[in-house]
Amino acid sequence: MDKVSIIIPDAKKILKDHNLCDNCLGRLFASKLGVSSHQKLGKKIRSTLHKKNPKSCFICKNMMSKLDTQLSKMYEMSNDFEFSTFLVGAILQPSILDRDDQIRSKFKLRGINSIKGDINREIGKRFGRRTKTKVDYQNPDIVFTLDFKKEECEIKPKPVFLSGRYTKSIRGIPQKQRPCNQCRGKGCYVCEFHGISGFDSVEGKIARFLYEKFGALQAKITWIGSEDESSLVLGRGRPFFAKLVNPHKRKLRLGKKIALDGIVIRNLKVIEKIPSNVIRFRSKVAMQVQTQNEIKSSQLRNLHKLEKQPIAIYENSGKKNQRNVSNIRYKKKSSNSFSILMKADGGVPLKRFADGVEVTPSLTSILENPCKCTVFDFYDIALTK
């Protein structure tokens, strides 16, 4: 006995009251019969009942036969994007969803895929077959939103996440770029939707390279620590993470060393995601310090006391943080200046550590001599657990 004959009585009742296209008719019984092609099942039911194709489908108003229009938009829009997985989401007119619910409720049909799910499935199947890509419900490279009400198609690529380090060998380059004055970082025509005011900082230089390399619109950078415009960043460099918004390319070969006019990006690589937990680090830093009064070499020995107690840092919010410094080495430069090389936990405000503003103990308090840090440079930045 043909298994289609099992559902013929119910199909006959439905078609007596409502005209349905092959896709919608087959969908109502596909799960019950374990059939994947809704259209083929609908044709078989119609042939068995000797019913002609209707001029208009009660549920979808022949929308299922016009999916090629949206598919053409998807092919055209995705040409500029590099991807191996995708996901489709349809927005339908409420009246279509209401009629679909009406049929399922009236004839007590359960376990039936909705017309919205059927459209997503059918378009996904056709698009994947032609582009040789796969549907991914968890983490797709791109997401298509098909608005059948407005006859529009929108494509949204998944961000690309990167990690790397940078060194800075020239003084006078600020770390962060000012946001665009017009949009305050959101992105507009003035800043070409990048959200930043220019490319004359570490952030700007890295961002411009990433825009050009990945075809991205914006680069959101997470810094591991900060430095002054006058600081150098040497050694292995400062770690950073970047989130690329609207990238067109995803799979690129990235060099281990990328020179960008005063800074060098090192070990840039694509990662799954940016860590969400607090990233702790220690820096090897050199500070040049001036004192208000004459300083003696014997007094500088007191700097080692800083290694034996935590540094208390008071913020404007009233919060108190504690950090540590170690491996202190110093050298007297003149009667009222010296240099200090040390390792410091991330979060030690070096200039405040020198002058003692809301930081205790400080260079000023330990030496009992007002101190001012004129410049500080980083020789190594190590991530810690």
SVG drawing of the C-alpha trace seen along z (x, -y; Angstrom):
<svg xmlns="http://www.w3.org/2000/svg" viewBox="-15 -71 90 73">
<polyline fill="none" stroke="black" stroke-width="0.4" points="0.0,0.0 1.4,-3.4 2.1,-5.4 0.7,-8.6 -2.8,-6.9 -2.7,-7.2 -3.0,-11.0 -5.3,-11.3 -8.6,-11.6 -7.2,-14.5 -5.7,-16.1 -9.0,-15.8 -10.8,-17.7 -8.3,-20.5 -8.4,-20.9 -12.2,-20.9 -12.1,-24.1 -8.8,-25.8 -6.7,-26.0 -3.0,-25.2 0.2,-25.2 2.3,-22.0 4.8,-23.4 2.2,-24.3 0.2,-21.1 3.2,-18.8 4.5,-20.6 1.3,-19.7 2.0,-16.0 5.8,-15.8 6.8,-15.2 4.1,-12.5 5.4,-10.6 9.1,-11.4 9.4,-13.1 12.0,-15.9 10.7,-17.4 7.5,-19.2 6.9,-20.2 7.2,-16.6 4.9,-15.3 2.3,-18.0 2.4,-17.1 1.9,-13.4 -1.1,-14.2 -2.6,-16.5 -2.1,-13.8 -3.7,-11.2 -6.8,-13.4 -6.8,-14.6 -6.7,-18.2 -5.4,-21.0 -2.9,-23.6 -4.7,-26.7 -4.2,-30.2 -3.5,-31.4 -2.4,-29.5 -4.6,-30.3 -1.6,-30.3 1.3,-31.8 -0.4,-33.6 2.1,-31.9 5.1,-33.3 6.8,-29.8 7.0,-29.8 8.8,-33.2 11.7,-32.4 14.2,-32.7 13.9,-36.5 15.2,-36.5 17.8,-33.9 19.1,-36.1 19.6,-39.0 21.4,-36.6 23.8,-35.5 24.5,-39.0 25.0,-40.4 27.2,-37.5 29.6,-37.7 31.9,-40.1 32.0,-38.1 34.2,-35.1 32.2,-32.5 31.7,-28.8 28.6,-28.7 25.4,-30.8 21.9,-31.1 18.7,-32.4 15.9,-34.2 12.7,-35.3 10.3,-38.1 6.7,-37.4 3.5,-39.3 1.5,-38.5 -1.5,-37.6 0.5,-34.7 1.4,-33.4 -2.2,-33.7 -3.6,-31.7 -1.0,-29.0 -2.0,-28.8 -5.7,-28.7 -5.2,-25.7 -3.2,-23.8 -5.7,-24.6 -8.8,-23.9 -7.7,-20.5 -5.9,-19.6 -2.5,-19.1 0.3,-18.7 4.1,-18.6 4.0,-20.6 6.8,-22.9 5.6,-26.5 5.7,-28.2 8.4,-30.5 10.6,-27.5 9.8,-26.0 11.0,-29.1 14.2,-29.3 14.8,-25.6 14.0,-25.7 16.1,-28.8 19.0,-27.5 19.0,-24.2 19.1,-25.9 21.6,-28.6 23.9,-26.1 23.8,-23.8 24.8,-26.6 27.5,-28.2 28.8,-24.9 28.4,-26.2 26.5,-24.9 23.7,-26.1 25.0,-26.7 22.4,-27.4 25.0,-28.1 27.8,-30.3 27.3,-31.1 29.9,-33.2 27.0,-35.3 23.3,-35.8 20.7,-36.7 17.5,-38.5 14.9,-38.2 12.1,-40.7 9.2,-39.5 7.0,-42.4 9.4,-45.0 11.0,-42.7 14.5,-43.5 17.5,-41.3 20.1,-42.2 23.4,-40.4 25.3,-40.6 28.7,-38.9 30.0,-37.5 32.8,-39.6 36.4,-38.4 38.4,-38.4 42.1,-38.8 44.9,-38.9 48.4,-40.3 51.1,-42.5 52.5,-45.8 55.8,-47.6 56.3,-51.4 59.7,-52.7 58.9,-56.4 57.8,-58.8 54.9,-61.1 52.4,-58.5 49.3,-58.3 47.8,-54.9 44.2,-55.8 42.5,-57.6 39.9,-60.2 36.3,-59.2 34.7,-61.0 33.4,-64.4 30.3,-64.0 29.1,-60.6 31.1,-60.1 32.3,-56.7 29.1,-55.2 30.1,-55.6 28.9,-58.1 29.6,-59.4 32.2,-61.9 34.4,-59.1 33.4,-56.6 31.6,-54.7 34.9,-53.8 34.0,-55.7 37.4,-57.3 38.8,-60.8 41.9,-59.7 44.9,-57.3 47.7,-59.0 47.7,-56.9 48.5,-53.2 44.8,-52.5 44.4,-54.4 47.3,-52.7 46.3,-49.2 42.6,-49.9 43.5,-51.1 45.6,-48.0 42.7,-45.8 40.2,-47.7 42.2,-47.2 43.2,-43.6 39.8,-42.2 37.6,-44.7 36.1,-45.5 34.0,-48.6 35.2,-49.1 37.9,-47.7 37.1,-47.7 40.4,-47.3 40.8,-46.0 44.1,-47.2 46.1,-45.3 47.3,-48.3 48.1,-51.8 51.0,-54.2 51.6,-57.9 52.1,-59.5 55.8,-59.9 56.3,-56.3 58.1,-53.6 56.8,-50.0 59.7,-47.6 60.5,-43.9 57.7,-41.6 55.3,-44.5 51.9,-45.2 49.1,-42.6 45.8,-43.6 42.6,-42.1 40.5,-43.4 36.9,-42.9 36.4,-43.5 32.8,-44.7 31.4,-43.7 34.5,-41.9 34.3,-40.8 37.3,-38.5 37.9,-35.8 40.7,-33.5 43.9,-35.3 47.6,-34.6 48.9,-37.1 52.6,-37.8 54.5,-37.5 55.8,-41.0 53.8,-43.9 55.6,-47.4 53.2,-50.4 55.2,-53.6 56.5,-53.8 54.7,-50.7 55.1,-47.0 52.3,-44.4 53.6,-41.0 52.0,-37.6 48.6,-38.7 46.2,-35.8 42.5,-35.0 40.9,-33.7 37.5,-32.3 36.6,-35.1 38.0,-37.9 38.4,-36.7 35.6,-38.0 37.4,-37.6 39.8,-40.1 43.2,-39.8 46.0,-40.3 49.5,-41.3 52.9,-42.5 55.1,-45.1 58.8,-45.7 58.9,-49.5 61.6,-52.1 60.8,-55.5 62.7,-58.8 62.1,-60.8 62.9,-64.3 63.0,-65.4 62.2,-68.8 65.1,-68.6 68.6,-67.2 68.7,-63.4 71.5,-61.3 72.4,-57.8 72.0,-56.5 68.4,-57.8 67.6,-55.8 68.2,-52.6 64.9,-53.2 63.2,-52.4 63.6,-48.7 61.0,-49.2 58.4,-49.4 58.9,-45.7 57.9,-44.7 54.4,-46.1 51.4,-46.5 50.7,-49.7 47.3,-51.1 45.6,-53.0 42.5,-55.1 40.1,-55.9 37.6,-58.8 34.8,-56.4 36.3,-55.7 37.4,-52.2 40.7,-51.0 42.9,-48.7 46.2,-47.0 49.1,-46.3 52.7,-45.1 56.1,-46.2 59.3,-44.1 62.8,-43.7 63.6,-47.4 66.8,-48.8 67.8,-52.4 70.4,-54.8 71.1,-58.4 71.3,-60.6 71.9,-64.0 71.6,-65.8 67.8,-65.9 67.0,-63.1 67.2,-59.3 65.9,-56.4 64.1,-53.3 63.6,-49.9 61.0,-47.6 58.3,-45.1 54.8,-46.3 51.4,-44.7 49.0,-46.0 46.9,-48.9 49.7,-50.8 49.3,-54.5 53.0,-55.3 52.9,-59.1 50.7,-59.0 53.0,-56.3 55.8,-58.9 54.0,-62.0 51.8,-60.2 48.4,-61.5 46.0,-59.0 48.7,-56.3 50.5,-55.1 53.3,-54.3 54.8,-56.3 58.3,-57.4 57.5,-60.8 56.6,-59.3 59.4,-56.7 62.1,-59.3 60.4,-62.1 61.1,-64.3 58.5,-65.4 58.9,-63.4 57.7,-63.7 57.8,-61.1 58.9,-62.8 58.7,-59.7 58.2,-56.0 58.9,-53.2 57.8,-49.5 60.4,-46.8 58.2,-43.8 54.5,-43.0 53.7,-39.5 50.2,-38.0 49.7,-36.3 47.1,-33.9"/>
</svg>
